[in-house]
Amino acid sequence: MAMYPNYFPVTYQPNYYNPNPYQMQYPAQPVQQPATQSQATNPSSILWVRNNQEAAMYPVAPNNAVALWDSGSPVIYLKQADASGKPTMKTFDLVERIEKPSESVSTQASTDVAYATKDELAALAGVVRDVDGVISELKDEVNNLKAKTPVRKKKDVEDDG
């Protein structure tokens, strides 16, 4: 048997159910979706506008929002549209946050805290006891006055007047 060259492509696979066995079959290629990038799918992109008027004219789809950065001043415009497509816009100013350097804990404790001595605390306790005694004496006097003062009925007050 003589060797003849094979002229069929590598992808050829014979199909015994096909009436034309010499028809070439190519492998199915996957359907490719067009790659589109929009604002909603790429949230890290920054959209720059020149001024407030340009931000007001920027189109926004219904039920969406977009942040627009002003290229001339430290301002961000947040433009939103409701379900009917009516846009609203809020303006935010960018302000740098400056943090004051914090003092160490040891310097704060040495300057802000004062301690009392035992003698000072004893003197303060004596003053508190004296005030407590005066308060209890006043309470007793008030109770004695209430007990001595007769309670007049409303009818007696009307007869006197």
GIHU-V19706 format. One record per backbone hydrogen bond with DSSP energy under -0.5 kcal/mol. CO is the residue of the C=O (numbers start at 1). NH is the residue of the N-H. If there is no record, write none. Layout:
BEGIN
[[CO/NH] [CO/NH]]
END
This chain:
BEGIN
[[2/4] [5/7] [9/12] [14/16] [15/18] [19/21] [20/23] [24/26] [31/33] [34/36] [36/38] [38/42] [42/45] [45/47] [46/48] [47/69] [49/71] [51/55] [52/56] [53/57] [54/58] [55/58] [61/64] [64/81] [66/68] [66/79] [67/47] [68/77] [69/49] [73/75] [74/94] [75/70] [76/92] [77/68] [77/79] [78/80] [78/90] [79/66] [80/88] [81/63] [82/63] [82/85] [86/82] [88/80] [90/78] [92/76] [93/95] [96/98] [97/99] [104/108] [105/109] [106/110] [107/111] [108/112] [109/113] [117/121] [118/122] [119/123] [120/124] [121/125] [122/126] [123/127] [124/128] [125/129] [126/130] [127/131] [128/132] [129/133] [130/134] [131/135] [132/136] [133/137] [134/138] [135/139] [136/140] [137/141] [138/142] [139/143] [140/144] [141/145] [142/146] [143/147] [144/148] [145/149] [150/152] [153/157] [154/158] [155/159] [156/160] [157/161]]
END
